[in-house]
Amino acid sequence: MTRGRSLLAACNRASYRVCVVVTALLLSALVLDNLVEMAARAFFDASVVWVFEVNLLLAIWLYFLGIYQVYFRRGDISVDILLRRMPASVQRWIGIAIDVTIVGTLLMIFWYSHNLIAVQWPFKSPGLHLPNPLFTAPVAIGSILMAATMLERLLQRLESPHPLPSSLPGTDG
């Protein structure tokens, strides 16, 4: 393993552990937010005005940090029935092409979301007047984290003469 790839792997593992904690907290806050709304409706026959906006914000962060965790664990779905019937060298090169495409796409998503954040700074959300970039930042963060994970996988493929498995051992992928 090269020094660069081992550093990338360490950064990916650390960011994964942070995201696991953050998504658990986000999910807890989302549940609590909904409990507040249900209690307000049940006991006071009223709705809490900020619940929808907070739910939306929490859910966006939860989704993009959560999907990163799926990519990290290689839990993403791949249909490779035909690929498995091909020679190992063809499997390897197709895997490399797919990983390059994924990394490129994720970097493009990061680039556009970064540009969108720059445009959104003057704007606020309608209810709580939160900065609009708070709703776009998870896209940028999630895409760069996924790109780093996929780059690590790509580097693994390039270093190995054999095709990599679709999923990690012990996962259902």
Secondary structure, 3 states (H helix, E strand, C coil): CCHHHHHHHHHHHHHHHHHHHHHHHHHHHHHHHHHHHHHHHHHHCCCCCCHHHHHHHHHHHHHHHHHHHHHHCCCCCCCCHHHHCCCHHHHHHHHHHHHHHHHHHHHHHHHHHHHHHHHHCCCECCCCCCECHHHHHHHHHHHHHHHHHHHHHHHHHHHCCCCCCCCCCCCCC
